[in-house]
Amino acid sequence: MLINQTIDKLRSMRLSAFADEYIRQMEIPDTMTLDFDTRLSLLVESEWYARDNNQTKRLIKESNLRLTNASFANINYNASRKLDRAYVARLTNFAWVKATHNIIMTGCTGTGKTWLACAFGVEACRRGLHVKYYRTARLLSELCVAAGDGSMAKLLAKLKKADLLILDDFGISPINAQESRWLLEVIEDRNKERSAILTAQLPVSMWHEVFEDSTVADAVLDRLVFNSYRFELQGQSMRRMDKIEDIQGTTFPVASPDTGPTVQAGVLAAEIIGDGDESES
C-alpha cells in the first residue's frame, strides 16, 4: 500500500520515469540487493534521461525543421560532393554558435544543402539550443503579414530568441525593397548575438544581385557573410543518386506473354529517372 502511494505521489509530481524505474526495481529481486546509493542513482538517471529526451523532442518539434531524421552519422562523404570530413567535424562541437558565427551552404539543386542544414539543426536541438527553420520565401511572407497586422515586434522577438536560425533556399527569388528592409531587421537583431545557417543555389558572389535595394544588400551581406563558414556542395543530385541505388539490382521482366529474359534496373536507370527529375534540396 505504501509503495502504491509513493508511486502515485511521484507521478503527481511529474516524475513518471522515476516511478517507472522504481516499479522496475521492485519487480527484479537482484536489484533489491544493491545498496541505497546505487538504486537512487539508477532512479535519478532514468528521470534525467527521460526529461532530456523529452526536451530534445520538444525543441525539434518547435524548430519546424524540414528534415527531422537528418544526422551527422549519416552524412554522405562521396568524393564528388567535395565535402571535407575534417571541416564538418570541426563544426560539430557548435563552438561557432557560441562565437555567434554563421554557416553558408551553396550548391546546385539536389546536392544536399537542406539535409546538411537540418542535420546541424537536429544536433543543435539535442544540445538544448533553440532552433527555427524557415524557407526564406516563407519567412518574408510572414514578415509581410506581421507588418500588416501589427505583430512585427512579436515576430522579430521570436526570431531573435532562436539560438540558431536556418534560412533555406535563400535568393531563390528576387527580394524587393520592402522585404530587404524587413530581412535587415531580422539580421540586425541577431548580429553578433545569435547564429544562422543559410542555404542557396546561387554562389555568394551573386547574392548582392538578389536584392532590389543595393544599400540594404550591403548591410545584410556584411552581417551575414564575413563571419561565416562556407560549404560549396558539388556532385550529382542526391535524390537522383538515391533513386538509382533504390532500383539498382532490381530485375524487371520483359513485356512478353512468355517467361523471357530479364534486364537489370541499372541499365534502365537513366531512362526511368530522366534528366529533368531534380527538385529543390
C-alpha positions as CSV (number, residue, x, y, z in Angstrom):
1,M,0.0,0.0,0.0
2,L,2.8,2.4,0.9
3,I,4.5,1.6,-2.4
4,N,1.4,2.4,-4.3
5,Q,1.1,5.7,-2.5
6,T,4.8,6.5,-3.2
7,I,4.3,5.8,-6.9
8,D,1.1,7.9,-7.1
9,K,3.0,10.8,-5.4
10,L,5.9,10.5,-7.9
11,R,3.5,10.6,-10.8
12,S,1.6,13.6,-9.4
13,M,5.0,15.4,-9.2
14,R,5.6,14.5,-12.9
15,L,8.4,12.1,-12.0
16,S,7.0,9.4,-14.3
17,A,10.3,7.9,-15.3
18,F,11.4,7.9,-11.7
19,A,8.2,6.0,-10.8
20,D,8.7,3.5,-13.7
21,E,12.2,2.8,-12.6
22,Y,11.1,2.3,-9.0
23,I,8.5,-0.2,-10.2
24,R,11.1,-2.0,-12.3
25,Q,13.4,-2.3,-9.3
26,M,10.7,-3.7,-7.1
27,E,9.9,-6.4,-9.7
28,I,13.6,-7.5,-10.1
29,P,14.8,-9.3,-7.0
30,D,18.5,-8.8,-7.9
31,T,18.1,-5.0,-7.9
32,M,17.0,-5.1,-4.3
33,T,20.4,-6.4,-3.3
34,L,22.0,-3.1,-4.5
35,D,23.0,-0.5,-1.9
36,F,20.8,2.6,-1.4
37,D,23.1,5.0,-3.3
38,T,23.3,2.7,-6.4
39,R,19.5,2.3,-6.5
40,L,19.0,6.0,-6.0
41,S,21.5,6.8,-8.8
42,L,19.5,4.5,-11.2
43,L,16.3,6.2,-10.3
44,V,17.7,9.7,-10.9
45,E,19.3,8.7,-14.2
46,S,16.0,7.3,-15.5
47,E,14.3,10.6,-14.8
48,W,17.1,12.7,-16.1
49,Y,17.4,10.8,-19.4
50,A,13.6,10.9,-19.9
51,R,13.5,14.6,-19.4
52,D,16.5,15.2,-21.7
53,N,14.8,13.1,-24.4
54,N,11.5,14.9,-24.0
55,Q,13.3,18.3,-24.2
56,T,15.0,17.3,-27.4
57,K,11.7,16.1,-28.9
58,R,10.0,19.4,-27.9
59,L,12.9,21.5,-29.4
60,I,12.8,19.6,-32.6
61,K,9.1,19.9,-32.9
62,E,9.2,23.7,-32.2
63,S,12.1,24.1,-34.7
64,N,9.8,23.2,-37.7
65,L,12.8,21.6,-39.3
66,R,12.0,20.3,-42.8
67,L,14.0,17.0,-42.2
68,T,14.0,15.8,-38.6
69,N,15.8,12.5,-39.4
70,A,19.0,14.2,-40.7
71,S,22.0,13.4,-38.6
72,F,25.8,13.8,-38.7
73,A,26.1,10.0,-38.6
74,N,24.5,9.6,-42.0
75,I,26.4,12.3,-43.9
76,N,27.4,11.1,-47.4
77,Y,31.1,11.9,-47.9
78,N,31.2,10.8,-51.5
79,A,34.3,12.3,-53.1
80,S,32.2,14.0,-55.8
81,R,30.5,16.2,-53.2
82,K,33.7,17.9,-52.2
83,L,32.6,17.7,-48.5
84,D,35.5,17.7,-46.2
85,R,35.0,15.3,-43.2
86,A,37.5,17.2,-41.0
87,Y,35.9,20.5,-41.8
88,V,32.4,19.2,-40.8
89,A,33.9,17.6,-37.6
90,R,35.4,20.9,-36.7
91,L,31.9,22.5,-36.6
92,T,30.1,19.7,-34.8
93,N,31.1,21.0,-31.4
94,F,29.0,24.1,-32.1
95,A,31.7,26.5,-30.8
96,W,30.7,28.6,-33.8
97,V,27.3,29.2,-32.3
98,K,28.9,30.4,-29.0
99,A,31.1,32.7,-31.1
100,T,27.9,33.8,-33.0
101,H,29.3,32.9,-36.4
102,N,27.2,31.7,-39.3
103,I,27.3,28.8,-41.8
104,I,26.6,29.3,-45.5
105,M,25.9,26.3,-47.8
106,T,25.8,26.8,-51.6
107,G,25.4,24.3,-54.4
108,C,23.2,23.2,-57.3
109,T,19.7,21.9,-56.6
110,G,19.7,18.4,-55.0
111,T,23.2,18.5,-53.7
112,G,22.0,18.0,-50.1
113,K,22.2,21.6,-48.7
114,T,18.8,21.4,-46.9
115,W,19.7,17.9,-45.5
116,L,23.0,19.1,-44.1
117,A,21.5,22.3,-42.6
118,C,18.8,20.2,-40.9
119,A,21.5,17.8,-39.6
120,F,23.1,20.8,-37.8
121,G,19.6,21.8,-36.7
122,V,18.8,18.4,-35.2
123,E,22.1,18.2,-33.4
124,A,21.6,21.8,-32.0
125,C,18.3,20.7,-30.6
126,R,20.0,17.7,-28.9
127,R,22.3,20.2,-27.3
128,G,19.5,22.2,-25.9
129,L,19.6,25.0,-28.4
130,H,16.5,26.7,-29.7
131,V,16.3,26.4,-33.5
132,K,14.0,27.9,-36.1
133,Y,13.8,26.7,-39.7
134,Y,12.3,28.8,-42.5
135,R,12.3,28.7,-46.2
136,T,13.4,32.2,-46.9
137,A,10.3,33.0,-49.1
138,R,8.0,31.8,-46.2
139,L,9.8,34.0,-43.7
140,L,9.4,37.0,-46.0
141,S,5.7,36.2,-46.4
142,E,5.3,36.0,-42.6
143,L,7.1,39.3,-42.2
144,C,4.7,40.9,-44.7
145,V,1.7,39.6,-42.8
146,A,3.2,40.8,-39.5
147,A,3.8,44.3,-40.9
148,G,0.2,44.4,-42.0
149,D,-1.5,43.2,-38.7
150,G,0.9,45.0,-36.3
151,S,2.6,41.8,-35.0
152,M,6.0,42.6,-36.4
153,A,7.6,43.3,-33.0
154,K,6.3,39.9,-31.7
155,L,7.7,38.0,-34.7
156,L,11.1,39.8,-34.5
157,A,11.3,38.9,-30.8
158,K,10.6,35.2,-31.6
159,L,13.2,35.1,-34.3
160,K,15.8,36.9,-32.1
161,K,15.2,34.3,-29.3
162,A,16.3,31.4,-31.5
163,D,19.9,30.3,-30.9
164,L,20.1,29.1,-34.5
165,L,18.1,30.5,-37.4
166,I,18.1,28.4,-40.6
167,L,17.1,30.2,-43.8
168,D,16.7,27.7,-46.6
169,D,16.6,28.5,-50.3
170,F,18.0,32.0,-49.8
171,G,17.9,34.0,-53.0
172,I,15.7,31.7,-55.0
173,S,13.6,34.7,-56.0
174,P,14.3,38.4,-56.0
175,I,13.9,40.3,-52.7
176,N,12.1,43.7,-53.2
177,A,13.0,46.9,-51.3
178,Q,10.4,46.4,-48.5
179,E,11.4,42.7,-48.0
180,S,15.0,43.8,-47.9
181,R,14.4,46.1,-45.0
182,W,12.4,43.5,-43.1
183,L,15.2,41.0,-43.6
184,L,17.7,43.5,-42.4
185,E,15.7,43.9,-39.2
186,V,15.9,40.2,-38.6
187,I,19.6,40.0,-39.3
188,E,20.4,43.2,-37.4
189,D,18.6,41.9,-34.3
190,R,20.7,38.8,-34.3
191,N,24.0,40.3,-35.4
192,K,26.8,39.3,-33.0
193,E,24.3,37.7,-30.7
194,R,22.9,34.7,-32.5
195,S,23.9,32.4,-35.3
196,A,22.4,31.5,-38.7
197,I,22.7,28.9,-41.4
198,L,21.8,29.9,-44.9
199,T,21.4,27.6,-47.9
200,A,21.4,28.9,-51.5
201,Q,21.7,27.7,-55.1
202,L,23.4,30.9,-56.1
203,P,27.1,31.4,-55.1
204,V,27.7,34.1,-52.5
205,S,29.3,36.3,-55.2
206,M,25.8,36.7,-56.8
207,W,23.8,37.3,-53.6
208,H,24.0,41.1,-54.0
209,E,22.0,40.9,-57.3
210,V,19.1,39.2,-55.4
211,F,18.3,42.5,-53.6
212,E,16.4,45.3,-55.2
213,D,17.9,47.8,-52.8
214,S,21.7,47.7,-53.1
215,T,22.3,49.7,-50.0
216,V,20.3,47.3,-47.8
217,A,22.0,44.4,-49.7
218,D,25.4,45.7,-48.5
219,A,24.2,45.9,-44.9
220,V,22.6,42.4,-44.9
221,L,25.5,40.7,-46.5
222,D,28.1,42.5,-44.4
223,R,26.4,41.0,-41.3
224,L,26.0,37.5,-42.7
225,V,28.9,36.7,-44.9
226,F,32.1,37.9,-43.4
227,N,31.9,35.9,-40.2
228,S,30.7,32.7,-41.8
229,Y,32.0,29.2,-42.5
230,R,31.3,28.0,-46.1
231,F,30.2,24.8,-47.7
232,E,30.2,24.6,-51.5
233,L,28.4,21.3,-52.2
234,Q,29.0,19.7,-55.6
235,G,28.2,16.5,-57.5
236,Q,25.1,15.0,-58.8
237,S,21.6,15.4,-57.3
238,M,21.4,13.3,-54.1
239,R,17.8,12.5,-54.9
240,R,18.9,11.1,-58.3
241,M,21.6,9.0,-56.7
242,D,19.2,7.7,-54.1
243,K,16.7,6.6,-56.7
244,I,19.4,4.8,-58.7
245,E,20.5,3.0,-55.6
246,D,17.0,2.1,-54.7
247,I,16.4,0.4,-58.1
248,Q,19.9,-0.9,-58.7
249,G,20.0,-4.6,-58.9
250,T,16.2,-5.0,-59.2
251,T,15.1,-7.1,-62.2
252,F,12.2,-6.1,-64.5
253,P,10.5,-8.8,-66.6
254,V,10.5,-8.1,-70.3
255,A,6.9,-7.3,-71.5
256,S,6.1,-10.7,-73.1
257,P,3.5,-13.3,-72.6
258,D,6.3,-15.8,-72.3
259,T,8.7,-16.0,-69.5
260,G,11.7,-14.4,-71.1
261,P,14.9,-12.8,-70.1
262,T,15.1,-10.0,-67.6
263,V,17.1,-6.8,-67.6
264,Q,19.0,-5.2,-64.8
265,A,17.5,-2.0,-63.4
266,G,20.9,-0.3,-63.5
267,V,20.7,-0.5,-67.3
268,L,17.4,1.3,-67.4
269,A,18.1,3.8,-64.5
270,A,18.9,6.7,-66.7
271,E,15.7,6.2,-68.8
272,I,13.5,5.7,-65.7
273,I,14.8,8.8,-63.9
274,G,15.4,11.1,-66.8
275,D,17.4,14.3,-66.9
276,G,14.7,16.6,-65.5
277,D,14.0,14.8,-62.3
278,E,15.9,17.0,-59.9
279,S,13.9,19.0,-57.4
280,E,14.7,21.5,-54.7
281,S,17.2,20.5,-52.0
